[in-house]
Each structure stands twice: as C-alpha cells, then as structure tokens.
Amino acid sequence: MDTTAVILGAGYAGVMAANRLAGQGVRVRLVSPERRFTERIRLHEFTAGTRADPTVPFSSLLHPDIEMVYGVAEDIDAASRRVALSNEAVLDYDWLVYAVGSGNSSVPAGAEAPSCLSGAGPARDKLRSLKPGDPVAVVGGGLTAVEVAAETAHAYPHNPVTIYAAGPVIQHFSDSTRHGVLRSLERAGISVRQEMVEADRLPEAAAVLWCTGFGVPDLAARSGLAVDAAGRLAVDSRLRAVGRERIFGAGDAAVITDPGYSYLPQTCATAMPMGAEAASNILRTLAGEPLPPHNSGFQGQCVSLGRQDGALQFLHAGYTPRRIHLHGRAAAMLKEVLCRMTLKWIRGEAKRSGAYTWPAGPRMTPAPALAEA
Ligand SMILES: Cc1cc2nc3c(=O)[nH]c(=O)nc-3n(C[C@H](O)[C@H](O)[C@H](O)COP(=O)(O)OP(=O)(O)OC[C@H]3O[C@@H](n4cnc5c(N)ncnc54)[C@H](O)[C@@H]3O)c2cc1C
C-alpha cells in the first residue's frame, strides 16, 4: 500500500476513523497511549465502583488490518508529514487524523477528576477510602457532574453528596427535563448548591470530584497548527485542519470553525460521526471526489442517574431541547442500550467500511457548497 494514514488517539473518533479507512487500500496506523479502548462514557460507573472495568480490548473493536502503535504523539511536523512519539519513534504519514480527545480541565490540588481514565482510578480509590458519613463534593453542573454525583450517591448511600454548580445544572436541557433531573437528584439524597468553587478554596469534603468541563491536549498548538482559544484543532466544514490539506480533525480535540457549526458539543455523539467523516474525506480525496460539508446532528441525549434512574431529553438536530422527555427506569435502560450500541457501531464499521450512519444536522442557510478534493 502506497498511502499511509496515521490516526492520533484511539477514542471514539479515532477508532471509527481507523475502521472506516481499513481495508480500503490505505495502510492504517492507530496511535494510542493505552493498550485497551476506554469506554469513556462509562467512567462515572467505574468511579463509583458500579463497573469493574471500563475498557475493552482493541482487538474486539478494530479491523484486523489496523496497526496499533502504542505511544503518545509529542509533535506533528506538518511540513515533512511526520509525527514524533514520546518513545522516540517517528511515524511518516500521507494523511493524519487528529483525534486526541479531551481530559479533565485543570484540576486543583486536593481534587480528583473522573472524566478520563487516569483520573477516574484515583477518584475511585478516594471514594473507596471514605468512612460512612464522610461528605462528597462534586464540582460542575454539566452531564458528567450529574452522572458522577448520581452514581456515587447510589453506590455510597451513607455518604452525603453535594453538587456545586456555578449556574443551573444541565443548562441545555428544557426546564421540565431539568426539574425532573433535580427531583431524581433530591430523591437520591443529593444536594445541589448554585455556587462557584474557586480552585484554591475547595468545599469541605472528604472527596472532591472535579467535573467542570473538558480540556484538550496542547499537541496541535505546540505543533504550530491553528487552534481555537481552548486549544482545539481548528478545522473547516470538511474537517480539514485550517491551511493543512493532509490533516483532518475529529472529536473533542477538534472544532469546526466554519460558520454554522457551533452547535456541536464535545460528546461521543459528535466524535463518532466526525471520525467517520474525516476518514471518508480522505478516501474521497484519494478517489478525486468532491468533499461534502460535514453534516451531523442529534435526536436525544440520555443522562444516567444511577443504575435504575435516568432522563432522556429529545433534541432538535441542532442540539436544542424538544418538549418531549422521558424519565425513570426506562430512560436508564435506554442509556444502557446506547452505551452498548456505541461499541456495536464501532464493530459494525470494522466489518464494513461505511456501515455507520448518523442523524443529519440542522438545515443551514445558505447550504455550504461541495469542495473540490
Ligand atoms: C463520565 C462521562 C460520561 C459521558 N457520557 C456521554 C454520553 O452519554 N454521550 C455522549 O455523547 N458523550 C458522553 N461523554 C463524552 C464523551 O466521552 C467524549 O465526548 C468522547 O469520549 C470524545 O471522543 P474522542 O474520540 O474525541 O476522545 P476520547 O474518547 O477522549 O479519546 C481520545 C484518545 O486519544 C488519546 N490521546 C490523547 N493524547 C494523545 C496523544 N498525544 N497521542 C496519542 N493519543 C492521545 C487518549 O488517551 C484517548 O484514548 C461522557 C464523558 C464522560 C467523562
């Protein structure tokens, strides 16, 4: 094979991109610091101890032709099309997919951050060391904070859990869905305080779980690629890095800076379509076909509130809430089904490139034109 695609990061976006490219006449090299795939969307379960292992073997997810390269990408030299890894290996590429994901935003001393695997382990250990009655503080008001708090409260019923959120929790849900979630939190004995927590003044608690949002690796910025204020790789509507024809970006670590795409949040439901589309655009470019603008949207978002409770907010394609929502056990079951489907979609793509499809995004006016490959 004459053409090599290197994919940086083997999360949801990276594995989806790798599977779509594999078996299509392209040598695919997938770079990962970890030896197993992390189901990040289950890290609240792992943190609270309701799931023993949030990882699965790559071999169970990936097309057999994909070469795993274990290491951390340290530098991208776009001019010479090379990536330097931390173990001093150097990978040459024809096409690069930047999918290094996100982790915890800066975490103050004394807090644990469960939103990536390296932080979830210590957070889990901290919770295990609690004595009955020891209070737990969860800082943040987004989906991760709510899921972590609810899972912890159910797993540690003798430890009072308080959410500290700077604003209303789960702001993008409708008022009625949010009220339902707040009622569930109250039933689970969780207090919610609307209060800004400063990094140097943590709440008085035996465990402080820091869930204030995702930060991204600074690899793109360090490598001289165009990034937004948060350090995400800036890509156009074809997912090409700005000014770099051979680098595509996908998932939490990339942001589409063309107008009309600001509705896309850092979620798995954004990362997988972007990963698949980035790979498709490499294949289209090789075939001399025009590249369509990226088009992905939403139908709903589930939040789990412990193993037996949850909420489903139905969404418009552009990630705004519809009036319909679902609560309780049915929503919890649906969330579990979606977590399983995620792996099923990845495996389906390994079996047949192009198998994975996703909901369309909101209509854009005027519609972005096709771009030449
Ligand atoms: C508790 C929790 C629950 C969530 N629930 C949901 C949900 O229900 N629905 C939803 O849509 N989203 C959910 N999310 C968000 C979702 O997990 C992320 O948006 C998603 O993981 C992003 O996928 P990704 O492939 O971009 O990045 P990641 O999954 O973060 O994967 C990136 C990979 O890149 C690797 N990497 C990092 N730096 C380098 C480097 N320099 N070189 C090589 N590799 C590198 C990382 O180790 C990682 O394996 C949840 C997140 C959390 C924490």
The ligand as a Tripos MOL2 file, in Angstrom:
@<TRIPOS>MOLECULE
LIG
   53    58     1     0     0
SMALL
NO_CHARGES

@<TRIPOS>ATOM
      1 C1        -18.4480   10.2200   32.6110 C.3       1 LIG1
      2 C2        -18.6880   10.6200   31.1870 C.ar      1 LIG1
      3 C3        -19.8950   10.2960   30.5820 C.ar      1 LIG1
      4 C4        -20.1340   10.6650   29.2570 C.ar      1 LIG1
      5 N1        -21.3280   10.3250   28.6870 N.ar      1 LIG1
      6 C5        -21.5710   10.6560   27.4020 C.ar      1 LIG1
      7 C6        -22.8010   10.2840   26.7760 C.ar      1 LIG1
      8 O1        -23.6710    9.6840   27.4040 O.2       1 LIG1
      9 N2        -22.9890   10.6140   25.4740 N.ar      1 LIG1
     10 C7        -22.0360   11.2870   24.7500 C.ar      1 LIG1
     11 O2        -22.2610   11.5460   23.5610 O.2       1 LIG1
     12 N3        -20.8550   11.6600   25.3170 N.ar      1 LIG1
     13 C8        -20.6030   11.3630   26.6190 C.ar      1 LIG1
     14 N4        -19.4090   11.7240   27.2010 N.ar      1 LIG1
     15 C9        -18.4240   12.4870   26.4110 C.3       1 LIG1
     16 C10       -17.5640   11.5380   25.5680 C.3       1 LIG1
     17 O3        -16.9530   10.5810   26.3860 O.3       1 LIG1
     18 C11       -16.4810   12.3000   24.8020 C.3       1 LIG1
     19 O4        -17.0600   13.3670   24.1080 O.3       1 LIG1
     20 C12       -15.7950   11.3410   23.8360 C.3       1 LIG1
     21 O5        -15.0360   10.4170   24.5760 O.3       1 LIG1
     22 C13       -14.9070   12.0680   22.8280 C.3       1 LIG1
     23 O6        -14.3360   11.1160   21.9840 O.3       1 LIG1
     24 P1        -12.8920   11.3700   21.3270 P.3       1 LIG1
     25 O7        -12.6010   10.1970   20.4760 O.co2     1 LIG1
     26 O8        -12.8520   12.7170   20.7290 O.co2     1 LIG1
     27 O9        -11.8930   11.4310   22.5590 O.3       1 LIG1
     28 P2        -11.5400   10.4010   23.7210 P.3       1 LIG1
     29 O10       -12.6150    9.4120   23.9240 O.co2     1 LIG1
     30 O11       -11.1320   11.2660   24.8520 O.co2     1 LIG1
     31 O12       -10.2730    9.6230   23.1600 O.3       1 LIG1
     32 C14        -9.0830   10.2840   22.8370 C.3       1 LIG1
     33 C15        -7.9340    9.3110   22.9100 C.3       1 LIG1
     34 O13        -6.7440    9.9900   22.4890 O.3       1 LIG1
     35 C16        -5.6790    9.6210   23.3370 C.3       1 LIG1
     36 N5         -4.6380   10.6510   23.3090 N.ar      1 LIG1
     37 C17        -4.5840   11.8160   23.9980 C.ar      1 LIG1
     38 N6         -3.4550   12.4740   23.7110 N.ar      1 LIG1
     39 C18        -2.7860   11.7210   22.8130 C.ar      1 LIG1
     40 C19        -1.5450   11.8720   22.1320 C.ar      1 LIG1
     41 N7         -0.7710   12.9520   22.3080 N.pl3     1 LIG1
     42 N8         -1.1450   10.8850   21.2910 N.ar      1 LIG1
     43 C20        -1.9330    9.7930   21.0830 C.ar      1 LIG1
     44 N9         -3.1130    9.6040   21.6990 N.ar      1 LIG1
     45 C21        -3.5340   10.5560   22.5550 C.ar      1 LIG1
     46 C22        -6.3390    9.4800   24.6970 C.3       1 LIG1
     47 O14        -5.5310    8.6990   25.5470 O.3       1 LIG1
     48 C23        -7.6600    8.8070   24.3220 C.3       1 LIG1
     49 O15        -7.5440    7.4190   24.3130 O.3       1 LIG1
     50 C24       -19.1410   11.3720   28.5290 C.ar      1 LIG1
     51 C25       -17.9150   11.6860   29.1410 C.ar      1 LIG1
     52 C26       -17.6900   11.3210   30.4520 C.ar      1 LIG1
     53 C27       -16.3660   11.6560   31.0810 C.3       1 LIG1
@<TRIPOS>BOND
     1     1     2 1
     2     2     3 ar
     3     2    52 ar
     4     3     4 ar
     5     4     5 ar
     6     4    50 ar
     7     5     6 ar
     8     6     7 ar
     9     6    13 1
    10     7     8 2
    11     7     9 ar
    12     9    10 ar
    13    10    11 2
    14    10    12 ar
    15    12    13 ar
    16    13    14 ar
    17    14    15 1
    18    14    50 ar
    19    15    16 1
    20    16    17 1
    21    16    18 1
    22    18    19 1
    23    18    20 1
    24    20    21 1
    25    20    22 1
    26    22    23 1
    27    23    24 1
    28    24    25 2
    29    24    26 1
    30    24    27 1
    31    27    28 1
    32    28    29 2
    33    28    30 1
    34    28    31 1
    35    31    32 1
    36    32    33 1
    37    33    34 1
    38    33    48 1
    39    34    35 1
    40    35    36 1
    41    35    46 1
    42    36    37 ar
    43    36    45 ar
    44    37    38 ar
    45    38    39 ar
    46    39    40 ar
    47    39    45 ar
    48    40    41 1
    49    40    42 ar
    50    42    43 ar
    51    43    44 ar
    52    44    45 ar
    53    46    47 1
    54    46    48 1
    55    48    49 1
    56    50    51 ar
    57    51    52 ar
    58    52    53 1
@<TRIPOS>SUBSTRUCTURE
     1 LIG1         1 GROUP 0 **** ****
